[in-house]
Amino acid sequence: MLDIKILEDLILDNIPDAKVHIKDLRDDGKIYAVHVVSPSFEGKSRIQQHQMIYAALENKINTELHAITIQTSVTD
């Protein structure tokens, strides 16, 4: 089981100016929906924004984290 706080910390370590909202979709600590808002995404494509999230979580994906949906935006 992966704690939401761990995911949030991993994202904030890589994107310090982010606002991170995470929901455990099945209450099992394996499948999450992540919404990240960050000025750091300005000028980046959606793919590049998602790559930033994947890079932050790379050591958890396919090990402790089974599935994730990602939504990103520059502003709320």
C-alpha positions as CSV (number, residue, x, y, z in Angstrom):
1,M,0.0,0.0,0.0
2,L,1.3,3.4,-1.0
3,D,0.5,6.4,1.2
4,I,-0.9,9.6,-0.5
5,K,1.6,11.7,1.5
6,I,4.5,9.8,-0.1
7,L,3.2,10.5,-3.6
8,E,2.6,14.1,-2.8
9,D,6.1,14.5,-1.4
10,L,7.7,12.8,-4.4
11,I,5.9,15.2,-6.7
12,L,6.7,18.3,-4.6
13,D,10.4,17.3,-4.4
14,N,10.5,17.5,-8.2
15,I,8.0,20.3,-8.7
16,P,8.3,22.5,-5.6
17,D,5.8,25.2,-6.8
18,A,3.0,22.6,-7.4
19,K,-0.4,22.3,-5.8
20,V,-1.1,18.5,-5.6
21,H,-4.4,16.9,-5.1
22,I,-4.5,13.1,-4.9
23,K,-7.4,10.6,-4.6
24,D,-7.1,6.9,-3.8
25,L,-9.7,5.6,-6.3
26,R,-10.2,2.2,-4.7
27,D,-9.0,2.8,-1.2
28,D,-6.4,0.2,-1.6
29,G,-3.3,2.3,-2.0
30,K,-2.6,1.1,-5.5
31,I,-4.7,3.2,-7.9
32,Y,-4.7,7.0,-7.8
33,A,-6.0,10.0,-9.5
34,V,-3.5,12.9,-9.4
35,H,-4.2,16.6,-10.2
36,V,-1.2,18.8,-10.3
37,V,-1.3,22.6,-10.8
38,S,2.1,24.3,-11.4
39,P,3.4,27.4,-13.1
40,S,6.3,25.1,-14.1
41,F,4.0,23.6,-16.7
42,E,3.8,27.0,-18.6
43,G,4.9,26.5,-22.2
44,K,5.1,22.7,-21.9
45,S,2.9,20.3,-23.9
46,R,0.5,18.1,-22.0
47,I,2.8,15.2,-22.7
48,Q,5.8,17.1,-21.2
49,Q,3.8,18.0,-18.1
50,H,2.8,14.3,-17.6
51,Q,6.4,13.3,-18.1
52,M,7.4,15.5,-15.3
53,I,4.9,13.7,-13.0
54,Y,6.1,10.3,-14.2
55,A,9.7,11.3,-13.6
56,A,8.8,12.2,-10.0
57,L,7.1,8.9,-9.4
58,E,9.3,6.6,-11.5
59,N,10.6,4.5,-8.6
60,K,7.0,3.8,-7.5
61,I,5.4,3.0,-10.8
62,N,5.0,-0.7,-11.5
63,T,6.2,-1.5,-8.0
64,E,4.0,0.0,-5.3
65,L,1.8,2.0,-7.6
66,H,-0.4,-0.1,-9.9
67,A,-2.2,2.6,-11.9
68,I,-2.4,6.4,-12.0
69,T,-4.5,8.9,-13.9
70,I,-2.9,12.3,-14.2
71,Q,-4.4,15.7,-14.8
72,T,-2.2,18.8,-15.0
73,S,-2.7,22.5,-15.4
74,V,-0.8,25.8,-15.1
75,T,-3.5,27.4,-13.0
76,D,-6.5,26.3,-10.9
